[in-house]
């Protein structure tokens, strides 16, 4: 479904992403894991052309994304960010309806899709409310619903749960996993949380200083880390998991 073929991006004299190649299968959930400044967000933003690579090619379903109208491309890709970005002057229903309305859907189709998505995220009655009437976790659920409004096959998530408290975060991790499975999405999530990556992802792409250090399943990553950096991450993830089990 998604191919990043030798993509690189430089800012001034430094590489944000350097010669990264990843192939992501349809229906797969990939976590892009790394510390701040590792290039993980830049890498994922290349998929929907929020960042243009200096070299290399990004393909979706075999088509080079540079050959597509950028606005049309982004409307076909769900995108969820940490700070959500709901429009405060619009109701929740109208926030979710934004992209379908831009695409020219009928009013009946929009109403049905909004109702379907509010049910999907477990908030069927909040359509008439405004964003400031919801909790942070509720707004994040609506951010996911809005990203799914135009029925995308690809969902990008840029640290969507980073600002949430641990209990809310755990609940939304479960919701994301359920939604990914139910809708058969191809999902790519940026995170710096190792336990989150190990819990949710089919495979984990470990980034460090713009380079892809390893792409593997959680089991493979734990059993055979590619280098000392990956091994340290795995060790920290195990320590965090032990702490959680001991609480």
Secondary structure as a PSIPRED ss2 file (coil, helix, strand):
# PSIPRED VFORMAT (PSIPRED V4.0)

   1 X C   1.000  0.000  0.000
   2 X E   0.000  0.000  1.000
   3 X E   0.000  0.000  1.000
   4 X E   0.000  0.000  1.000
   5 X E   0.000  0.000  1.000
   6 X E   0.000  0.000  1.000
   7 X E   0.000  0.000  1.000
   8 X E   0.000  0.000  1.000
   9 X E   0.000  0.000  1.000
  10 X E   0.000  0.000  1.000
  11 X E   0.000  0.000  1.000
  12 X C   1.000  0.000  0.000
  13 X C   1.000  0.000  0.000
  14 X E   0.000  0.000  1.000
  15 X E   0.000  0.000  1.000
  16 X E   0.000  0.000  1.000
  17 X E   0.000  0.000  1.000
  18 X E   0.000  0.000  1.000
  19 X E   0.000  0.000  1.000
  20 X E   0.000  0.000  1.000
  21 X E   0.000  0.000  1.000
  22 X E   0.000  0.000  1.000
  23 X E   0.000  0.000  1.000
  24 X E   0.000  0.000  1.000
  25 X C   1.000  0.000  0.000
  26 X C   1.000  0.000  0.000
  27 X C   1.000  0.000  0.000
  28 X C   1.000  0.000  0.000
  29 X E   0.000  0.000  1.000
  30 X E   0.000  0.000  1.000
  31 X E   0.000  0.000  1.000
  32 X E   0.000  0.000  1.000
  33 X E   0.000  0.000  1.000
  34 X C   1.000  0.000  0.000
  35 X C   1.000  0.000  0.000
  36 X C   1.000  0.000  0.000
  37 X C   1.000  0.000  0.000
  38 X C   1.000  0.000  0.000
  39 X C   1.000  0.000  0.000
  40 X H   0.000  1.000  0.000
  41 X H   0.000  1.000  0.000
  42 X H   0.000  1.000  0.000
  43 X H   0.000  1.000  0.000
  44 X H   0.000  1.000  0.000
  45 X H   0.000  1.000  0.000
  46 X C   1.000  0.000  0.000
  47 X C   1.000  0.000  0.000
  48 X C   1.000  0.000  0.000
  49 X C   1.000  0.000  0.000
  50 X C   1.000  0.000  0.000
  51 X C   1.000  0.000  0.000
  52 X C   1.000  0.000  0.000
  53 X C   1.000  0.000  0.000
  54 X C   1.000  0.000  0.000
  55 X E   0.000  0.000  1.000
  56 X E   0.000  0.000  1.000
  57 X E   0.000  0.000  1.000
  58 X E   0.000  0.000  1.000
  59 X E   0.000  0.000  1.000
  60 X E   0.000  0.000  1.000
  61 X C   1.000  0.000  0.000
  62 X C   1.000  0.000  0.000
  63 X E   0.000  0.000  1.000
  64 X E   0.000  0.000  1.000
  65 X H   0.000  1.000  0.000
  66 X H   0.000  1.000  0.000
  67 X H   0.000  1.000  0.000
  68 X C   1.000  0.000  0.000
  69 X C   1.000  0.000  0.000
  70 X H   0.000  1.000  0.000
  71 X H   0.000  1.000  0.000
  72 X H   0.000  1.000  0.000
  73 X H   0.000  1.000  0.000
  74 X H   0.000  1.000  0.000
  75 X H   0.000  1.000  0.000
  76 X C   1.000  0.000  0.000
  77 X E   0.000  0.000  1.000
  78 X E   0.000  0.000  1.000
  79 X E   0.000  0.000  1.000
  80 X E   0.000  0.000  1.000
  81 X E   0.000  0.000  1.000
  82 X C   1.000  0.000  0.000
  83 X C   1.000  0.000  0.000
  84 X C   1.000  0.000  0.000
  85 X C   1.000  0.000  0.000
  86 X C   1.000  0.000  0.000
  87 X C   1.000  0.000  0.000
  88 X C   1.000  0.000  0.000
  89 X C   1.000  0.000  0.000
  90 X C   1.000  0.000  0.000
  91 X E   0.000  0.000  1.000
  92 X H   0.000  1.000  0.000
  93 X H   0.000  1.000  0.000
  94 X H   0.000  1.000  0.000
  95 X H   0.000  1.000  0.000
  96 X H   0.000  1.000  0.000
  97 X C   1.000  0.000  0.000
  98 X H   0.000  1.000  0.000
  99 X H   0.000  1.000  0.000
 100 X H   0.000  1.000  0.000
 101 X H   0.000  1.000  0.000
 102 X H   0.000  1.000  0.000
 103 X C   1.000  0.000  0.000
 104 X C   1.000  0.000  0.000
 105 X C   1.000  0.000  0.000
 106 X C   1.000  0.000  0.000
 107 X H   0.000  1.000  0.000
 108 X H   0.000  1.000  0.000
 109 X H   0.000  1.000  0.000
 110 X H   0.000  1.000  0.000
 111 X H   0.000  1.000  0.000
 112 X H   0.000  1.000  0.000
 113 X H   0.000  1.000  0.000
 114 X H   0.000  1.000  0.000
 115 X H   0.000  1.000  0.000
 116 X H   0.000  1.000  0.000
 117 X H   0.000  1.000  0.000
 118 X H   0.000  1.000  0.000
 119 X H   0.000  1.000  0.000
 120 X H   0.000  1.000  0.000
 121 X C   1.000  0.000  0.000
 122 X C   1.000  0.000  0.000
 123 X C   1.000  0.000  0.000
 124 X C   1.000  0.000  0.000
 125 X C   1.000  0.000  0.000
 126 X C   1.000  0.000  0.000
 127 X C   1.000  0.000  0.000
 128 X C   1.000  0.000  0.000
 129 X C   1.000  0.000  0.000
 130 X E   0.000  0.000  1.000
 131 X H   0.000  1.000  0.000
 132 X H   0.000  1.000  0.000
 133 X H   0.000  1.000  0.000
 134 X C   1.000  0.000  0.000
 135 X C   1.000  0.000  0.000
 136 X H   0.000  1.000  0.000
 137 X H   0.000  1.000  0.000
 138 X H   0.000  1.000  0.000
 139 X H   0.000  1.000  0.000
 140 X H   0.000  1.000  0.000
 141 X H   0.000  1.000  0.000
 142 X H   0.000  1.000  0.000
 143 X H   0.000  1.000  0.000
 144 X H   0.000  1.000  0.000
 145 X H   0.000  1.000  0.000
 146 X H   0.000  1.000  0.000
 147 X H   0.000  1.000  0.000
 148 X C   1.000  0.000  0.000
 149 X C   1.000  0.000  0.000
 150 X C   1.000  0.000  0.000
 151 X C   1.000  0.000  0.000
 152 X C   1.000  0.000  0.000
 153 X C   1.000  0.000  0.000
 154 X E   0.000  0.000  1.000
 155 X E   0.000  0.000  1.000
 156 X E   0.000  0.000  1.000
 157 X E   0.000  0.000  1.000
 158 X E   0.000  0.000  1.000
 159 X C   1.000  0.000  0.000
 160 X C   1.000  0.000  0.000
 161 X C   1.000  0.000  0.000
 162 X C   1.000  0.000  0.000
 163 X C   1.000  0.000  0.000
 164 X C   1.000  0.000  0.000
 165 X C   1.000  0.000  0.000
 166 X H   0.000  1.000  0.000
 167 X H   0.000  1.000  0.000
 168 X H   0.000  1.000  0.000
 169 X H   0.000  1.000  0.000
 170 X H   0.000  1.000  0.000
 171 X H   0.000  1.000  0.000
 172 X H   0.000  1.000  0.000
 173 X H   0.000  1.000  0.000
 174 X H   0.000  1.000  0.000
 175 X H   0.000  1.000  0.000
 176 X H   0.000  1.000  0.000
 177 X H   0.000  1.000  0.000
 178 X H   0.000  1.000  0.000
 179 X H   0.000  1.000  0.000
 180 X H   0.000  1.000  0.000
 181 X H   0.000  1.000  0.000
 182 X H   0.000  1.000  0.000
 183 X H   0.000  1.000  0.000
 184 X C   1.000  0.000  0.000
 185 X C   1.000  0.000  0.000
 186 X E   0.000  0.000  1.000
 187 X E   0.000  0.000  1.000
 188 X E   0.000  0.000  1.000
 189 X E   0.000  0.000  1.000
 190 X E   0.000  0.000  1.000
 191 X E   0.000  0.000  1.000
 192 X C   1.000  0.000  0.000
 193 X C   1.000  0.000  0.000
 194 X H   0.000  1.000  0.000
 195 X H   0.000  1.000  0.000
 196 X H   0.000  1.000  0.000
 197 X H   0.000  1.000  0.000
 198 X H   0.000  1.000  0.000
 199 X H   0.000  1.000  0.000
 200 X H   0.000  1.000  0.000
 201 X C   1.000  0.000  0.000
 202 X C   1.000  0.000  0.000
 203 X E   0.000  0.000  1.000
 204 X E   0.000  0.000  1.000
 205 X E   0.000  0.000  1.000
 206 X E   0.000  0.000  1.000
 207 X E   0.000  0.000  1.000
 208 X E   0.000  0.000  1.000
 209 X C   1.000  0.000  0.000
 210 X C   1.000  0.000  0.000
 211 X E   0.000  0.000  1.000
 212 X E   0.000  0.000  1.000
 213 X E   0.000  0.000  1.000
 214 X E   0.000  0.000  1.000
 215 X E   0.000  0.000  1.000
 216 X E   0.000  0.000  1.000
 217 X C   1.000  0.000  0.000
 218 X H   0.000  1.000  0.000
 219 X H   0.000  1.000  0.000
 220 X H   0.000  1.000  0.000
 221 X H   0.000  1.000  0.000
 222 X H   0.000  1.000  0.000
 223 X H   0.000  1.000  0.000
 224 X C   1.000  0.000  0.000
 225 X C   1.000  0.000  0.000
 226 X C   1.000  0.000  0.000
 227 X C   1.000  0.000  0.000
 228 X H   0.000  1.000  0.000
 229 X H   0.000  1.000  0.000
 230 X H   0.000  1.000  0.000
 231 X H   0.000  1.000  0.000
 232 X H   0.000  1.000  0.000
 233 X H   0.000  1.000  0.000
 234 X H   0.000  1.000  0.000
 235 X H   0.000  1.000  0.000
 236 X H   0.000  1.000  0.000
 237 X H   0.000  1.000  0.000
 238 X H   0.000  1.000  0.000
 239 X H   0.000  1.000  0.000
 240 X H   0.000  1.000  0.000
 241 X H   0.000  1.000  0.000
 242 X H   0.000  1.000  0.000
 243 X H   0.000  1.000  0.000
 244 X H   0.000  1.000  0.000
 245 X H   0.000  1.000  0.000
 246 X H   0.000  1.000  0.000
 247 X C   1.000  0.000  0.000
